[in-house]
Amino acid sequence: MTSLLLRPHPTAAPPGSVAEVVEWFGAMQAQDLASGMWSLGVRLPGSTHADVHAALERREALRTWPMRGTIHLVPARDARWLLELTGVRALAGAARRREFLGLSEAEADRAADVLGNTLADGGRLTRAECVAALTEAGIDGAGQRGYHLLWYASQRGVTCIAPNVGTEQTFALLDEWAPGQHQPERDEALATLALRYFRSHGPTTRQDFAGWTGLTATDAKRAIAAAGDDLTAVNVDGTEAVLHTPLLDAPRAPVADVLALPGFDEYLLGFKDRTLMLDPEHKQAIIPGGNGVFQATIVHGGRVVGTWKRTLAKTRVTLAVNPLVDLDPTVRKRVEEALSRYADFLALPPRVTWPD
């Protein structure tokens, strides 16, 4: 069942664009940009980094901070309602962070106004230029203060993260970068979010849904109810779970893929209990120290069987594999093919290395 996170289930056509992939998920973790780009690329066979970047420039999706105060890729026209639905608790909890940084709510609001005025009429500025605009307006944006103020402006729906220019993160006004925002009623918004989560991640639990979205337990339950017949309660090994209803009659095809996934991918991030995808003894290798930094993974037949790391150079990318289980020569060859697909995405020749 975990293959749903790698491609839509048999009742749906494979996605053909960045917009379709992101809408399928509803939101995709993209705090680390390189990981977010490959999360899209691996689900769009034959695409390149340049293709995905161009799609983001076309505004097929955008990055902002909708859930848990963490950057996600979201459908461009859904950014505002997602912020309003899932960002409330993050905003409510920001007062403690502002106190630590020596910022007042009035300063944060004024910073959002300054950024709104500076970026008006199609403006697009790098992070450093945004902080410089705040400094010019008399607002101290040094260190983590600047990051918090940029987060706050996006969390309030004033700005969003536009695609990088070179290696520089850029910001634009949300309403100008993605006009025509969809504004569903609250129950419709809850139902849409629940449907998108469970069709891409399910069957899984209501608790996982609440953890992924940052919604309260009450709102998570209400969202599932609002989705109506599109979702169905099922029992998975004695645990109550929720499933996208069309899957009940979908064919049960074996999953034998070998894939090279980025570290911060929904395949592992969308759950609290990851035993279906990952042996508990390998958790330390995937999340060293339990610090929330996920390693890139090799997945075979739906199970994590190794990790990998990249080293970029101008003329090639070196991809170092760390197997977590014994891999026979056939699987090792397929691992190298999966990593070569990533090298193709970067338009660089690969050099794959294995432990001695």
Steps between C-alpha positions, in 0.01 A plus 500: 500500500792736551548518123227769498763746616710422196224509239119529504306178548356303205175698498681818391708596200871562568575869558644679201603831655631663815153643561341154490758345735463774759120500482501121541680537832336826606837616636856364481781563745748742340700654784810373321463627143724239336297221662173663399609529138596132482177398677329646195753369249487140618122503444532650153713251303721665241481845660806708585576752769464771236155366409381509859646847554322624188172354627541690826573816304169434321344490848379142476581484872666724755681475831371646825456410868149349529541215745700458821699815419687303232548585133287293263423496130128567455268549201537868413128586512455320833775675693282751685234262629767252606676774696174606661394145582825351627711799597284631785676300770845592368411869514355461848822342618723767345478736799751295699743501209465877460565546871820295468609711200409829663223579252152631568187404309474861384851479349413174325183654356691809387762277335224324306368840388849612395551185296155535349573854386852420379389203290189666356450525125681182407801534726720199567786525745760264641500421868794738555319779313187446710702527820670814364156654436403428861823652628442812289157531660657491847423134578790289625508192277838365605547128560193294578285813531503539122402138442214529752367817339510344153320194638242718671421697185450178303305335782261794492458456125674823402797341322604160365828342398563534127749273318868559559692735276830316476562385856304788657161446660249760382169638627195651330153611602269199521204674336719621211702183453193276515187706429156343497537324833235235567305579818286201604276498806669350805336158480582474130859593576520237775348236272739585215803476726385168646429352158840603361687368803332161520497432126877558486605362841226255600393277642624671813360643820314811597785572744750499212277740310483734801876481544568568131264797477543645847121498539339431836359152558152649478566664163669184366189299587277766347708502180465126451125522559473791255664291227200268520494191279835584341669354809436168674601367842696172486685275743873457443660243731260590778536877455216720377610679184353706218518415130408672174184307412590412135796300631264239646444361150841577353718211378772388741814526289837401653748782551855416392634845410847617597499873564744762625297743709610829657534530874203725566244305300135438583570126475633509856400844629124456484480251788588448864515120471730411208531124558327420170785669315793477740638237738525657848866393521575728203333812641829635638656480152213696347458761776839514675458616857125542450562865410242520220759499221410211269760330282429428133378142462512203265159330489447149362151353483369766733766440770799719581812293430771766502601863507694714253682830493593727213813705442466756224783613276492704181550199275325217687304392807639234732233284663613296800277206596476360853303172493306410814433143387677256270426586139554244228674601174170547316365739760834684520482557125148637536617729782764640265235549232280690749791723597584555133146628460578760767822593319299543179266730694801717583638465144830370638678169444490276810769323696342244735709369790440210740667418832816292469 
